[in-house]
Amino acid sequence: MSKLKYLTNDIEELDAVEQDLEANGIPRSHIHVLSNSDGELAKHDIPTFSDWSKRDLTYYGIRGAVIGVVLSMCILGGGYVYGITDSVSWAILGFIAAATMGFCTWEGGLMGIAKLNHEFEQYHEDIENGEHLLVVDVADKDEEAKARYSVESHPVLRAVD
């Protein structure tokens, strides 16, 4: 599924585009808007991104887990190379390695909660300046043509990549 992205600062026009998209067969579940004005979007009944989609918890959580795996392997490898297992058991080193991995994953998730989704990072400044990002998910060429036709009749929106 590909995404068509458009920016505008006109909520009234955004509402009209959303209605045109639905009238041309694009399901409401495929239309999302990212904005700092969620209250205004709700007044116009414009579909917004979920809080989960706006944030990057999964992306940073996975990055944290990868770092945790590397550090855990260093702990276990260091224990083997330096002979630490002669004085302490593998169970203790395994626990420390698992705790390190868990901490790194948790810390990555916390970073992800605080950050805008990496897919929208390039539009962060525009959104902060009062613009709204319209994202239309299209499954095939037919849906893409319908979506482009609907949006092109509203010149206030500008396509972004």
VMD Tcl script that draws the C-alpha trace (Angstrom):
set ca {
  {0.00 0.00 0.00}
  {1.46 3.36 -0.99}
  {0.78 6.76 0.53}
  {-0.10 10.03 -1.16}
  {0.82 13.07 0.96}
  {-0.43 16.62 0.70}
  {0.03 19.78 2.78}
  {-2.44 22.62 3.28}
  {-3.23 25.28 5.85}
  {-6.96 25.45 5.03}
  {-9.13 23.19 7.19}
  {-12.29 24.02 5.21}
  {-10.61 22.84 2.00}
  {-9.32 19.76 3.81}
  {-12.87 18.91 4.83}
  {-14.03 19.27 1.22}
  {-11.17 17.05 -0.02}
  {-12.02 14.39 2.54}
  {-15.65 14.37 1.37}
  {-14.56 14.19 -2.29}
  {-12.25 11.28 -1.55}
  {-15.04 9.36 0.15}
  {-17.47 10.20 -2.68}
  {-14.96 8.78 -5.19}
  {-14.67 5.47 -3.36}
  {-11.68 5.98 -1.07}
  {-12.61 4.44 2.31}
  {-12.52 6.75 5.33}
  {-10.09 4.34 6.99}
  {-7.54 5.22 4.26}
  {-7.67 8.97 4.94}
  {-5.61 10.48 7.77}
  {-4.58 13.99 8.75}
  {-1.64 14.96 10.95}
  {-1.96 18.39 12.53}
  {-1.39 20.38 15.69}
  {-5.07 21.40 15.54}
  {-6.74 18.11 16.44}
  {-9.63 20.00 18.04}
  {-10.39 21.86 14.81}
  {-10.16 18.63 12.83}
  {-12.63 16.99 15.24}
  {-15.10 19.87 14.74}
  {-15.04 19.15 10.99}
  {-15.12 15.38 11.54}
  {-11.84 14.92 9.64}
  {-10.09 11.61 10.41}
  {-6.80 12.01 12.26}
  {-3.94 9.65 12.94}
  {-4.16 7.60 16.11}
  {-1.79 8.51 18.91}
  {0.02 5.21 18.24}
  {0.62 6.17 14.60}
  {1.85 9.66 15.46}
  {4.59 8.38 17.72}
  {7.57 6.15 17.03}
  {7.40 3.70 19.93}
  {7.82 0.57 17.82}
  {10.63 1.95 15.65}
  {12.74 3.14 18.58}
  {11.81 0.12 20.69}
  {13.24 -2.18 18.02}
  {16.36 -0.02 17.74}
  {16.76 -0.23 21.52}
  {16.32 -4.01 21.41}
  {19.05 -4.33 18.76}
  {21.41 -2.26 20.88}
  {20.42 -4.40 23.88}
  {21.24 -7.62 22.01}
  {24.67 -6.27 21.07}
  {25.41 -5.20 24.64}
  {24.12 -8.52 26.00}
  {26.39 -10.43 23.65}
  {29.30 -8.26 24.78}
  {28.50 -9.08 28.43}
  {28.29 -12.81 27.74}
  {31.33 -12.78 25.44}
  {33.34 -10.74 27.94}
  {32.39 -13.16 30.69}
  {33.66 -16.05 28.62}
  {36.86 -14.36 27.38}
  {37.89 -12.98 30.76}
  {36.96 -16.12 32.67}
  {34.38 -14.42 34.87}
  {32.29 -17.58 34.70}
  {34.86 -19.29 36.92}
  {33.90 -17.03 39.84}
  {30.20 -16.44 39.02}
  {27.75 -18.67 37.21}
  {26.40 -18.27 33.72}
  {22.98 -17.69 35.26}
  {24.13 -14.42 36.83}
  {25.74 -13.24 33.59}
  {22.62 -14.32 31.70}
  {20.43 -12.33 34.09}
  {22.62 -9.24 33.69}
  {22.54 -9.64 29.90}
  {18.74 -10.05 29.87}
  {18.29 -7.04 32.18}
  {20.54 -4.98 29.90}
  {18.52 -5.95 26.85}
  {15.24 -5.17 28.61}
  {16.51 -1.79 29.78}
  {17.71 -0.84 26.29}
  {14.37 -1.85 24.76}
  {12.45 0.11 27.40}
  {14.66 3.17 26.97}
  {14.22 3.00 23.19}
  {10.44 2.86 23.65}
  {10.53 5.91 25.92}
  {12.49 7.80 23.28}
  {9.92 6.72 20.67}
  {6.99 8.02 22.71}
  {8.59 11.46 22.76}
  {9.35 11.58 19.01}
  {7.16 12.15 15.99}
  {6.95 9.11 13.71}
  {10.04 8.98 11.50}
  {7.80 8.84 8.39}
  {6.52 12.35 9.19}
  {9.72 13.90 10.56}
  {10.40 15.83 7.34}
  {7.04 17.60 7.71}
  {7.51 18.50 11.38}
  {8.38 22.14 10.67}
  {5.40 22.58 8.33}
  {3.05 21.09 10.93}
  {4.51 23.34 13.63}
  {3.81 26.32 11.33}
  {0.09 25.49 11.24}
  {-0.12 23.29 8.16}
  {-1.98 19.98 8.01}
  {-0.59 16.83 6.41}
  {-3.17 14.76 4.53}
  {-2.13 11.15 3.95}
  {-4.20 8.91 1.69}
  {-3.41 5.19 1.69}
  {-3.99 3.67 -1.74}
  {-3.96 -0.04 -2.43}
  {-3.70 -0.08 -6.21}
  {-3.42 2.11 -9.33}
  {-7.20 2.50 -9.56}
  {-7.47 3.89 -6.02}
  {-4.44 6.09 -6.65}
  {-6.07 7.57 -9.78}
  {-9.30 8.24 -7.86}
  {-7.41 9.88 -5.01}
  {-5.31 12.06 -7.32}
  {-8.44 13.12 -9.25}
  {-10.19 14.07 -6.00}
  {-7.27 16.08 -4.66}
  {-6.31 17.83 -7.92}
  {-9.68 19.59 -7.99}
  {-8.51 21.41 -4.82}
  {-5.48 23.52 -5.81}
  {-4.96 24.71 -2.22}
  {-3.38 21.33 -1.42}
  {0.18 20.77 -2.57}
  {1.64 17.34 -3.11}
  {4.72 16.45 -1.07}
  {6.94 13.42 -1.22}
}
mol new
graphics top color blue
foreach p $ca { graphics top sphere $p radius 0.5 }
foreach p [lrange $ca 0 end-1] q [lrange $ca 1 end] { graphics top cylinder $p $q radius 0.2 }
display resetview
